[in-house]
Amino acid sequence: MSRIFRSDEIAPGDRVVVRRLLPDTPGHLSDVIGHVLSTDPLVLRPQSVGGFTSDAPAIEIPGELVKIVKKLSPRRIRNSDIRAIEVATAKAFPGIDHSWSQSGQWLLRAGDGVTERSNSAAPLGPAAGFDAVPMAEIQDFYARHRLPVRLLLPERIGNPALKLISADGWELGQEIVVMQRDLALPPEIPGAGELVFRIDEQPDENWLDLYHFRGQPLPRRALELLRTRIDGKMGFGRLQTPDGETVAITRGTLTGTGDGRVFLGYSAVEVAPAWRRRGLGTRLGAEMLRWGADNGADEAYLQVIASNTAGIGLYGKLGFGEHHRHRYATYQA
């Protein structure tokens, strides 16, 4: 299929327009816009009016009918969609103490002090993108917990806070890509081979020993938070050999947004060094997406550092596309 692409290389998760010949009316052309589910064969999930993925059945377009495929910009994302994923994430990483600001627009979280997701103030209220940032209240909260002041800044809804961090003492973290895909048609599970997929409500020592956060082992307290505190359901997935050796792991979370949507959060992906470059990341991801769909999730999301092109490529193969970006700002003075 790659020979027909006249724009950038097309991958699962991309939004494209396909100009195709109509099989029943020779010489007539028709355009279809949708998100790529597969490139060989070319399979699309058509989008609905407004640019959002619809519930329409996926369609396969034979190569001989395709005239051109053009890659489009990602679909327009509403502020409410950004907020929904960030709310689902906050419920999956609530920290030890989490409370809303007096205005009800900022969620203040304090945890182990290690991961940003559990130790940051997030603008998650519907008016947070328009109201003043309750900085004094945020500062008092983190002073009580003896933690640095840290703000989560999703694009657009975090704009008011961006104006406050130009002063000395603020450090802006690296850009993080939040990727998303719908689960109307979960991916097929690759050939199982000798490895067995298993998912548990709680991780054992083998799972915990394999997990690292940005290349470093997590302190025991942080590991406890990873498995005990969540406003939703957790699943700890793994691939293991027939004799029980754990060779790849991930954490899945199922959290709602209050409007009836349920999200699968996919994080903590790790493959044992001796087992890398064998497609285990793809297999594990497909298994977890299937688990999420089977347990009522409508959509899935994950986060990856923008510079991790290999990770972004892997998740693209699983049907994820960029949804929005966010960063953390930490006051160091």
C-alpha positions in Angstrom: 0.0 0.0 0.0 2.9 2.4 0.6 3.3 3.0 -3.2 0.0 4.9 -3.3 0.8 7.4 -0.6 1.5 10.8 -2.0 2.0 12.6 1.3 3.8 11.6 4.4 4.0 7.9 5.3 0.6 6.8 6.6 0.3 4.8 9.9 -2.5 3.5 12.1 -4.1 6.3 14.0 -3.5 8.9 11.3 -6.5 11.0 10.0 -6.6 10.8 6.2 -8.7 11.5 3.2 -8.9 8.8 0.6 -10.0 9.5 -3.0 -11.3 6.2 -4.4 -13.0 4.8 -7.5 -16.5 3.6 -6.9 -16.7 -0.1 -7.9 -20.4 0.2 -9.0 -20.1 3.4 -11.0 -17.0 3.2 -13.3 -15.1 6.5 -13.7 -16.7 8.1 -10.7 -14.7 9.1 -7.6 -15.6 9.6 -4.0 -13.7 10.9 -1.0 -13.8 9.3 2.5 -12.3 10.9 5.6 -11.4 8.8 8.6 -8.7 7.4 10.9 -6.5 4.6 9.6 -6.9 1.3 11.4 -4.6 -0.7 9.0 -2.5 0.1 6.0 -2.2 -3.4 4.5 -5.0 -3.7 3.6 -6.2 -0.1 3.9 -8.9 0.0 6.6 -10.5 3.2 7.8 -12.9 4.2 10.6 -15.0 7.0 8.9 -15.4 10.2 10.9 -18.7 11.8 11.7 -19.6 15.4 11.2 -17.3 17.7 13.2 -14.3 15.5 12.8 -14.8 12.9 15.5 -14.6 9.2 15.0 -18.1 7.8 14.5 -19.7 4.5 15.3 -19.9 3.6 11.6 -18.4 0.2 10.6 -14.8 0.2 9.5 -14.4 0.0 5.7 -11.7 -1.7 3.7 -10.6 0.0 0.5 -9.0 -2.3 -2.1 -5.7 -0.9 -3.4 -6.8 -1.0 -7.0 -9.6 1.5 -6.2 -7.4 4.0 -4.4 -6.4 7.1 -6.4 -4.7 9.1 -3.6 -4.4 9.1 0.1 -3.5 12.3 1.9 -2.6 12.7 5.5 -4.7 15.4 7.3 -4.0 17.3 10.5 -5.3 15.6 13.6 -8.9 16.1 14.3 -9.9 19.3 16.1 -10.0 18.6 19.8 -12.4 20.4 22.1 -11.3 21.8 25.5 -13.9 19.4 27.0 -12.1 16.4 25.4 -8.8 17.6 26.8 -10.3 18.0 30.2 -12.0 14.5 30.0 -8.7 12.7 29.5 -6.9 14.8 32.1 -9.7 14.0 34.6 -9.5 10.3 33.8 -5.7 10.5 34.4 -6.1 12.3 37.7 -8.4 9.6 38.9 -5.8 7.0 38.0 -3.1 8.9 39.9 -4.9 10.7 42.7 -2.0 10.9 45.2 -2.5 10.6 49.0 -4.2 14.0 49.5 -6.3 15.4 46.7 -8.8 18.3 47.1 -10.4 20.9 45.0 -9.6 24.6 45.3 -12.3 26.9 46.7 -13.3 27.9 43.2 -13.7 24.2 42.3 -11.5 24.7 39.2 -8.1 23.3 40.3 -7.5 19.8 41.7 -4.6 19.9 44.1 -2.7 16.6 44.6 0.1 15.5 46.8 1.6 12.0 46.9 5.0 10.5 47.3 6.9 13.5 45.8 8.3 11.4 43.0 5.9 11.4 40.0 4.4 14.7 38.6 1.0 13.1 38.0 0.4 12.6 41.7 2.1 15.7 42.9 0.7 18.6 40.9 -2.2 21.1 40.7 -4.3 20.5 37.6 -6.8 22.9 36.0 -9.7 20.4 35.6 -12.8 22.5 36.3 -14.9 23.6 33.3 -14.0 27.3 33.9 -10.3 26.8 34.8 -9.2 28.0 31.4 -10.9 31.4 32.0 -10.6 32.0 35.7 -7.7 33.4 37.7 -5.2 30.8 39.0 -5.6 30.4 42.8 -1.9 30.6 43.3 -1.9 31.5 47.0 -4.1 28.5 47.7 -1.9 26.2 45.7 1.2 27.5 47.4 -0.3 26.9 50.9 -1.3 23.4 49.9 2.2 22.4 48.8 3.8 24.2 51.8 1.7 22.0 54.1 3.0 18.9 52.3 6.6 20.2 52.2 6.6 19.7 48.4 7.6 22.1 45.6 4.7 24.0 43.9 4.0 22.1 40.6 1.4 22.9 38.0 0.1 20.6 35.3 -0.4 22.7 32.1 -2.5 21.0 29.4 -2.5 23.0 26.2 -5.3 25.6 26.0 -6.9 24.9 29.3 -3.6 25.6 31.1 -3.1 29.0 29.3 -3.9 31.2 32.3 -1.2 29.6 34.3 1.4 30.0 31.6 1.3 33.8 32.2 2.4 33.2 35.8 5.5 31.1 35.2 7.6 33.6 33.3 9.0 34.9 36.6 12.3 33.6 38.0 12.3 30.4 39.8 9.9 28.4 37.5 11.2 25.4 35.6 9.2 24.2 32.6 9.4 20.5 32.1 9.6 18.6 28.8 6.6 18.3 26.5 4.5 15.2 26.9 2.3 13.9 24.1 -1.1 12.6 25.3 -2.3 10.0 22.7 -5.8 8.6 22.3 -7.7 6.0 20.4 -11.3 4.7 20.5 -12.0 1.1 21.4 -14.9 0.5 19.1 -12.6 -1.9 17.2 -9.8 -3.1 19.5 -6.7 -4.4 17.6 -6.2 -8.0 16.8 -3.9 -9.9 19.2 -0.6 -10.8 17.4 0.5 -14.4 17.4 0.9 -15.6 20.9 3.9 -17.7 20.5 5.3 -19.2 23.7 4.3 -16.2 25.9 1.2 -16.1 28.0 -0.7 -13.0 28.8 -2.0 -12.6 32.3 -3.7 -9.7 34.2 -4.1 -9.4 37.9 -5.9 -7.1 40.3 -2.6 -6.5 42.2 1.1 -6.9 41.1 3.4 -9.4 42.7 7.1 -8.9 43.5 8.1 -10.0 40.0 6.0 -7.3 38.4 7.2 -4.7 40.9 10.8 -5.6 40.4 10.6 -5.1 36.6 9.0 -1.7 36.8 11.1 1.5 36.6 10.1 5.2 36.3 12.2 7.0 33.6 14.9 4.4 34.0 15.1 4.4 37.8 13.6 2.0 40.3 10.7 3.5 42.2 10.9 3.8 46.0 8.7 1.3 47.9 6.2 4.1 48.9 5.7 5.1 45.3 5.2 1.5 44.3 2.5 1.2 47.0 0.7 4.2 45.6 0.9 2.8 42.1 -1.2 -0.2 43.2 -3.4 1.0 46.0 -4.9 4.4 45.3 -7.2 4.9 42.4 -10.8 6.2 41.7 -11.7 3.3 39.4 -10.4 -0.2 38.6 -6.8 -1.4 38.0 -5.3 -4.3 36.1 -1.7 -5.3 36.2 -0.8 -7.0 32.9 2.2 -9.1 32.0 3.6 -11.5 29.5 5.3 -14.5 30.9 7.1 -17.6 29.7 5.5 -21.0 30.2 7.7 -21.5 33.3 6.4 -18.3 34.8 9.2 -15.8 34.1 7.7 -12.3 33.8 9.2 -10.6 30.7 7.0 -7.6 30.0 4.5 -5.6 32.2 2.1 -2.7 32.1 -0.6 -1.1 34.3 -4.1 -0.5 33.1 -6.6 1.8 34.7 -10.4 2.2 34.1 -11.7 5.5 35.2 -14.8 7.6 34.3 -15.2 11.3 33.6 -18.6 11.8 35.1 -20.3 12.2 31.7 -20.7 8.5 31.0 -17.3 8.0 29.3 -14.9 5.4 30.6 -11.2 5.5 29.7 -8.5 2.9 29.7 -5.3 4.4 30.9 -2.2 2.5 29.7 1.1 3.2 31.5 4.1 1.6 33.3 5.2 -0.3 30.2 8.4 -2.3 30.7 10.1 -5.1 28.7 12.9 -7.1 30.3 16.2 -6.2 28.5 16.8 -9.7 27.2 13.3 -9.7 25.6 13.4 -6.4 23.8 13.0 -5.9 20.0 10.7 -8.9 19.7 7.4 -7.1 19.3 6.4 -7.7 23.0 5.4 -4.0 23.4 2.9 -4.3 20.6 1.5 -7.6 21.8 1.2 -6.3 25.4 -0.6 -3.2 24.2 -3.0 -5.1 22.1 -3.9 -7.4 25.0 -4.5 -4.4 27.3 -6.7 -2.6 24.8 -8.7 -5.7 24.4 -9.0 -6.0 28.3 -10.1 -2.4 28.4 -12.8 -2.9 25.8 -14.0 -6.0 27.4 -14.4 -4.1 30.7 -16.5 -1.2 29.4 -13.9 1.3 28.2 -14.9 3.5 25.3 -11.5 5.1 24.7 -7.9 4.6 25.6 -5.1 7.1 26.3 -1.5 7.1 27.2 1.3 9.6 27.7 4.8 9.6 26.1 7.6 12.1 26.2 7.6 14.1 22.9 11.3 13.2 22.2 10.5 9.4 22.5 9.9 8.9 18.8 10.3 5.1 19.1 7.5 5.0 21.7 5.3 7.2 19.6 5.8 4.9 16.6 5.0 1.9 18.7 1.7 3.4 20.0 0.9 4.5 16.5 0.9 0.9 15.4 -1.6 0.2 18.1 -4.0 2.9 16.6 -3.1 5.8 18.9 -2.9 9.3 17.6 -1.9 12.5 19.2 -4.7 14.1 21.2 -3.1 17.0 23.0 0.1 17.9 24.8 0.9 19.0 28.3 3.9 20.1 30.5 4.6 20.5 34.1 5.9 23.7 35.6 7.8 23.5 39.0 8.7 26.4 41.2 12.3 25.8 42.4 13.0 29.0 44.5 
